Amino acid sequence: MALYEQWKALIVGGATLPFWQKFYVMFYQAFIENERWLQYLKGVGTTLLTTAMALCIGVVLGVVVAVLRTAHDQQRPGRKNFCLGAVNAIAKVYVTVIRGTPMMVQLLIMGLVIFRSSRNFTVVGALTLGINSGAYVAEIIRGGLMSLDPGQSEAGRSLGLGYMDTMRFIVIPQAFKTILPSLGNEFIILLKDTSLITVIGGKELLYAAQGIYGRTYETMYPLVGTACIYLLLVMGFSWLQGKLERRLRQSDRR
């Protein structure tokens, strides 16, 4: 602490210090002084909470939209269901609009227009991220379902299973192994996109870094530190994804 105060005073006075001394001062100022590391830790907690909520929303939306659109596309000729067609049209509009507009614009509309009276910025951000992710997850899952041999569904029906039971017990488990890498990439993107909720007041990791460099007037160390934390989170998620993929491959061999 004494060295920090001494070297900081020299830097403020215009003295030229060796790199390692300057690094120590800037690192201490960005992460240790006034227990600022707790702000980053709190930001990480909010980031993971936002990611988890958005992930749940995105998966539920994606599965529902994918199953409905697949059911519509796999209807037999001459046996079209009007209600299913209407729902499919709504789902197509949802996917097109969400994928065709920037995430930042969607966040601003949700935070400053639709939920402008809400102060729970984290929930608003998670809801927006979940809705956005749901459109991409829907297309990933739909692609996996459509890639399977139609004979799988016919086999399920021949066993007396209904459409939903066939999808749940036969089709989706097989499609999951195919779409897992794409889903993993989407979830990693979702984790990184949580940094965008700062624009509507969400107090996640980047918000903590902004608050710190707003007080220290030194931007590099808080931002580089934030980037490293995101990198560690993504590496951890990638490791879990790789482990799951290996276990699925092992189960196939058996």
N, C-alpha and C positions, 0 to 999 in steps of 0.2 A: 504493500500500500504506500509506504514511504517512497519507494523507488518510483512508483507510478506518479505520485504528486510531484516529485522532483523533476522527472523527465518530462512530464506534461507541461510544467512551468517553463522548461527550456524550449519546448516546441512552440509554445505560445509566444515566448520572447523572441522567436525567430532563429534560434540556434539550429544547427544542422547535426542531427544525431545519426549514428549507424542504423542500418535497416532494422536489425533485430530489436533495438531499443524502441524505435518508432512503431514497429509491429506490436511489441508488447503493450505500449501505451494505447494504441488504437483498438487492439483486441480487448484489453481490460475495460476500456471505455464503452465498447459496444456490447460486451457480454457479462462482465463481472461487476462493474461499478453499480451500486444501488440494487444489486441482485437482479440485473436486467435479464439474466438467463431465464428467470421465472416468467417473464413476459413472452419469450419465445416458446417456453414449455406450454403456457396457457394457449398460445396461438396454435401450437401443434394439436392440442386437445380439441380445439374448435374445428381445425381442419379435418381431423379424423372423424369427428362427430358429423360434420357437414357431408363428408364423403360417404359415410355409412347411411345417412338418411337419403341422400340423393341416389345412392346405389340401390336401396330398397325400392324407391319410387320408380327408378329407371327399369329395373328388372321386372317389376309387376306390370308396368305399362308396356314394356317391350314384349313380354310373353303374351299378354292379352291381344295386343295389336297383331303380332306375328301369327298367332293361332287363328284369329278371325280372318286375316287376309289369306292365309294358307287354305282355310276351309272354303273361302270363296273361290280361290283359283283352282281348287281340286274338285269342284262340283262337276257332276256328270253332264254331258251335253243334253240340253232339253229339260234339265231339272234344276233350273236356276231359282234360288230363293230370293224374293224381293227384299226382305228385311236384311238378309246377309249382304245383299248388294249395296243397300243404303249404308250399313255400318262400314263396309269396305271402302265406300266413297269418302266417308268421314275420316277413316283411318289414313287414307291416301293424302287427304288435305293436311292432316296433322303432320305426317311425315314430311311432306313437301315443304310446308311452311317452316317447320322447326329446322330442317336441314338446309333450307335456303336462306336463312337469316342469321346474322352473327350472334354469338353467345352474349357479347357485351350489350348489344341492343336489346336482347331478350331480358337480360338482368335489369337494365334501366327501365324498361317498360313495366316489369313486375314490381320493381322497388319504388319507382317514382310515380307510377300511374295507377296500376291496379291495387297495390298494397301500400300506397303512399301514407296512409294513416297508421301503419303498423310500425312498431319499434323493434320487433323481433327480426332483425336483419339476417341472422343466421338461418332461421327457418325459411324465410322468403328466398334466400340464396339457395338453400338445399332443394326447395320445391322447384325453382327454376332450373337448376342443374339436373334434377331428376327428370323433369319433363323433356329437357333437351336430350339427355342421354337415352331416354326411352325410345325416341325416334330412331337412333342409331342401333340400339340393341334390337329393336323390332326388325330392322332390315337384316341384321346379322343372323338372328334366329330364323327368320323367314327363309333366308338363303340356305341355311342348314337343313330346314325341314323339307324344302323343295328339292334338295339335292338327293334325298333318300329315294330308294326304289318304291314306286307306288304299291308294289306288291306287299310291302310291310303293312300298310294300312289295310289292304284287302285281307291279309292273313288275320289281322286283329278282328275284323268284322266277321270273318268265317268262324272265329272262336266264340262269337256271340257278344263281343265287346262293343260298346257304343263308341261314338266318335271321340269323346273326351277321354274315355278310358284307354282307347287305342293310342291317342296322343301321349297320355301320361305314362303308360306302362311299356309301350313299344317304340314309338317314333321319337319322342323327346330324349329318352336316355341315349339312343344311338346318335342323334343329332348333336347332343351336348359335347361328345368327344371331338366332333369335327369343328364346332364353333368355339371351343374353349380358348384357343390362341387369340382369335379376334375379339372375344369378350374380354380377355385379359388386357389387351391393348386399349379397349374402350374404357375399362375401369382405371387404367393408369392415366389416361387423358382426363378422366373425371377428377381424379385426385389432384392433378396439376391445375385444372380449371377452377378449383376452389379459391385460388388466389384472386380470381376476378370478382368475388363478392365484396372485395374491399371497396369497389366503386359505389356500392349502395350502403356502406357502413358496416359490413360484416367484419367482426373482430377476429380474423384468423391469423395465420402466420405472417403474411405480408403486412397486414395492418400493424402487427407488433413491431416489425422492422421499420416501418414508416414512422411510427411514434418515437422510436429510439433515435433514428437519424434526424428527426425533426428537433430533438433536444441537443444532440451532440454536434450537428452540422457536419457529420462525416458519414457519407452514404455508402462507401465501398464495403466496409466490413459488415454492417448489418445485412446488406443485400447479398453479398457473397455467402455469408453465413446462412441466410434463408435459402439460397440456392442449394447449398450443401445438405441442409436438412431435408428439402424436397427430394434431392437425389437419394439420400439414405432411405426415405420412405418408399420411393419407387423401386429401389433395389430390393427392399424387403418384400414388397408386394410381388415383384418379379420372381423372387426366390420361392415364395409360396405357390405361385402359379406353376412354375417349373416342377415343383415337387408333386403337385396335383396331377400334372400331365404325365409324369413318370409312373405314378401309381395307377393311372388309367391304362397306360400301355402295358404295365405288368398284369393287370386284370384281364386284358385282351389275350395275352399269351397263355393264361391259364384256361 
